Amino acid sequence: MKNKTLNVILIAAILSIWSCNSSQKPADTKAVAEEHNDAKFDNTDNQKQDAQFLVDAAEINWKETLLGQLAQQNSQMTDVKEMGIMMEKSHSESMKNLIALAKKKLITIPTSPTDKVKNVYKDLSKKTGKKFDKEYCDMMVSGHKDAIATFEKASKDANDIDVRTWAAETLPILRKHLDYAITCKKKCEKI
């Protein structure tokens, strides 16, 4: 246990020194979280799978929260703006619960939007009008289908009971989001 702790401290110090001396762009928060978790958990350690799920869940929450904010600003449709409000509120709350769970399990998760999330946000922010609404609705449908699959797997396969429980408790919310997104997508297609 002491060796793992010392390794984590050493790796954190090296990363800190490297980041201070590097003129490159800041490291992706997802990559940093994964590196920290890799240092904490052995490849054979069941906690590593759970850690990866929590990292992925954080990325999902960041994406849905930021895109929800963007929808509130850029959408022309009331239904899409309302979906943005719902996504921001719900995924912000989910992120609070996730942060508490990750802290309890000593798992590092992204502390800010990942590079992938930033790129999706940037691309979507270039769209306007009906194109924005359609693209956002498409993203919400496909993103929530993927999230549901990820959370269903974790609700059955996660090694830690708290992680399994959190995944299972989050599924009904994700399904509600998917239903709403499908309805919005149909409305966008009629316009």
C-alpha positions as CSV (number, residue, x, y, z in Angstrom):
1,M,0.0,0.0,0.0
2,K,2.9,2.4,0.9
3,N,4.6,1.6,-2.4
4,K,1.4,2.4,-4.4
5,T,1.0,5.7,-2.5
6,L,4.7,6.6,-3.0
7,N,4.4,5.8,-6.7
8,V,1.3,8.0,-7.0
9,I,3.0,10.9,-5.3
10,L,6.1,10.4,-7.4
11,I,4.1,10.3,-10.7
12,A,2.1,13.3,-9.6
13,A,5.3,15.3,-8.8
14,I,6.8,14.3,-12.2
15,L,3.6,15.3,-14.0
16,S,3.5,18.5,-12.2
17,I,7.1,19.4,-13.0
18,W,6.7,18.3,-16.6
19,S,3.6,20.4,-17.0
20,C,5.3,23.5,-15.6
21,N,8.3,23.1,-17.9
22,S,6.4,22.2,-21.0
23,S,5.4,24.7,-23.6
24,Q,3.0,22.3,-25.2
25,K,-0.8,22.6,-24.7
26,P,-2.2,21.4,-21.4
27,A,-2.8,17.7,-21.2
28,D,-6.3,16.4,-21.8
29,T,-8.1,16.0,-18.5
30,K,-9.3,12.5,-19.5
31,A,-5.7,11.4,-20.2
32,V,-4.5,12.8,-16.9
33,A,-7.2,11.0,-15.0
34,E,-6.5,7.8,-16.8
35,E,-2.7,8.1,-16.1
36,H,-3.4,8.7,-12.4
37,N,-5.7,5.7,-12.2
38,D,-3.2,3.5,-14.1
39,A,-0.6,4.5,-11.5
40,K,-3.0,3.6,-8.6
41,F,-4.4,0.3,-9.9
42,D,-2.7,-2.7,-11.3
43,N,-3.7,-4.0,-14.7
44,T,-5.3,-7.0,-13.0
45,D,-7.0,-4.8,-10.4
46,N,-10.8,-4.8,-10.7
47,Q,-10.8,-1.2,-9.6
48,K,-9.2,-0.2,-12.9
49,Q,-12.4,-1.1,-14.8
50,D,-14.6,0.8,-12.4
51,A,-12.2,3.7,-12.6
52,Q,-12.4,3.8,-16.4
53,F,-16.2,3.8,-16.2
54,L,-16.2,6.7,-13.9
55,V,-13.8,8.6,-16.1
56,D,-16.1,7.9,-19.1
57,A,-19.1,8.9,-17.1
58,A,-17.5,12.2,-16.2
59,E,-16.8,12.9,-19.9
60,I,-20.4,12.2,-20.7
61,N,-21.6,14.6,-17.9
62,W,-19.2,17.4,-19.1
63,K,-20.4,17.0,-22.7
64,E,-24.1,17.0,-21.9
65,T,-23.8,19.9,-19.5
66,L,-21.8,22.1,-21.9
67,L,-23.9,21.2,-24.9
68,G,-27.1,21.9,-22.9
69,Q,-25.8,25.4,-22.1
70,L,-25.0,25.9,-25.8
71,A,-28.5,24.8,-26.8
72,Q,-30.1,27.3,-24.4
73,Q,-28.1,30.0,-26.1
74,N,-28.2,28.9,-29.8
75,S,-31.4,27.1,-30.3
76,Q,-34.4,28.6,-32.1
77,M,-36.9,26.0,-30.8
78,T,-38.5,26.1,-27.4
79,D,-38.4,22.3,-27.1
80,V,-34.6,22.2,-27.8
81,K,-33.9,25.1,-25.4
82,E,-35.9,23.2,-22.7
83,M,-33.9,20.0,-23.5
84,G,-30.8,22.1,-23.0
85,I,-32.0,23.2,-19.6
86,M,-32.9,19.7,-18.6
87,M,-29.5,18.3,-19.8
88,E,-27.5,21.0,-18.0
89,K,-29.4,20.6,-14.7
90,S,-29.5,16.8,-14.7
91,H,-25.9,16.2,-15.8
92,S,-24.6,18.8,-13.4
93,E,-26.4,17.0,-10.6
94,S,-25.1,13.7,-11.9
95,M,-21.5,15.1,-11.9
96,K,-21.9,16.2,-8.3
97,N,-22.8,12.6,-7.4
98,L,-20.0,11.2,-9.5
99,I,-17.4,13.5,-7.9
100,A,-18.5,12.3,-4.5
101,L,-18.4,8.6,-5.6
102,A,-15.0,9.0,-7.2
103,K,-13.6,10.7,-4.1
104,K,-14.9,7.9,-1.9
105,K,-13.3,5.3,-4.2
106,L,-10.1,7.3,-4.6
107,I,-10.6,7.4,-8.4
108,T,-9.4,10.4,-10.5
109,I,-11.9,11.7,-13.0
110,P,-11.6,14.6,-15.4
111,T,-11.9,17.9,-13.6
112,S,-12.8,20.0,-16.7
113,P,-14.1,19.3,-20.2
114,T,-11.9,16.8,-22.1
115,D,-10.4,17.6,-25.5
116,K,-13.1,15.5,-27.2
117,V,-15.8,17.5,-25.4
118,K,-14.2,20.8,-26.3
119,N,-14.0,19.8,-30.0
120,V,-17.6,18.7,-30.1
121,Y,-18.7,21.9,-28.5
122,K,-16.6,24.0,-30.9
123,D,-18.0,22.2,-33.9
124,L,-21.6,22.5,-32.7
125,S,-21.2,26.2,-31.8
126,K,-20.5,26.9,-35.5
127,K,-24.0,25.8,-36.4
128,T,-27.0,28.1,-36.4
129,G,-30.8,27.9,-36.8
130,K,-32.4,24.7,-37.9
131,K,-29.0,23.1,-38.5
132,F,-28.0,23.7,-34.9
133,D,-31.3,22.3,-33.6
134,K,-31.1,19.2,-35.8
135,E,-27.5,18.5,-35.0
136,Y,-28.0,19.0,-31.3
137,C,-31.0,16.7,-31.2
138,D,-29.1,14.1,-33.2
139,M,-26.2,14.3,-30.7
140,M,-28.5,13.9,-27.8
141,V,-30.2,10.8,-29.3
142,S,-26.9,9.1,-30.3
143,G,-25.1,10.2,-27.1
144,H,-27.8,9.0,-24.8
145,K,-28.0,5.6,-26.6
146,D,-24.3,5.2,-26.1
147,A,-24.5,6.4,-22.5
148,I,-27.3,4.0,-21.7
149,A,-25.2,1.1,-23.1
150,T,-22.2,2.2,-21.0
151,F,-24.3,2.5,-17.8
152,E,-26.1,-0.8,-18.4
153,K,-22.8,-2.6,-18.7
154,A,-21.5,-0.9,-15.5
155,S,-24.7,-1.6,-13.6
156,K,-24.1,-5.3,-14.2
157,D,-20.3,-5.7,-14.5
158,A,-18.8,-3.1,-12.2
159,N,-16.8,-4.7,-9.4
160,D,-17.7,-2.2,-6.7
161,I,-21.2,-2.3,-5.4
162,D,-21.4,1.5,-5.0
163,V,-20.3,2.0,-8.7
164,R,-22.9,-0.6,-9.8
165,T,-25.6,1.0,-7.8
166,W,-24.8,4.5,-9.0
167,A,-24.8,3.3,-12.6
168,A,-28.2,1.5,-12.1
169,E,-29.7,4.6,-10.4
170,T,-28.6,6.8,-13.3
171,L,-30.1,4.7,-16.0
172,P,-33.8,5.9,-15.6
173,I,-32.6,9.5,-16.0
174,L,-30.7,8.7,-19.1
175,R,-33.7,6.9,-20.6
176,K,-35.9,9.9,-19.9
177,H,-33.3,12.1,-21.6
178,L,-33.3,9.7,-24.6
179,D,-37.1,9.8,-24.9
180,Y,-37.1,13.6,-24.8
181,A,-34.3,13.8,-27.4
182,I,-36.2,11.5,-29.7
183,T,-39.3,13.6,-29.4
184,C,-37.3,16.8,-30.1
185,K,-35.6,15.2,-33.1
186,K,-39.0,14.3,-34.6
187,K,-40.1,17.9,-34.1
188,C,-36.9,19.2,-35.8
189,E,-37.5,17.0,-38.8
190,K,-41.0,18.4,-39.3
191,I,-39.7,22.0,-39.5
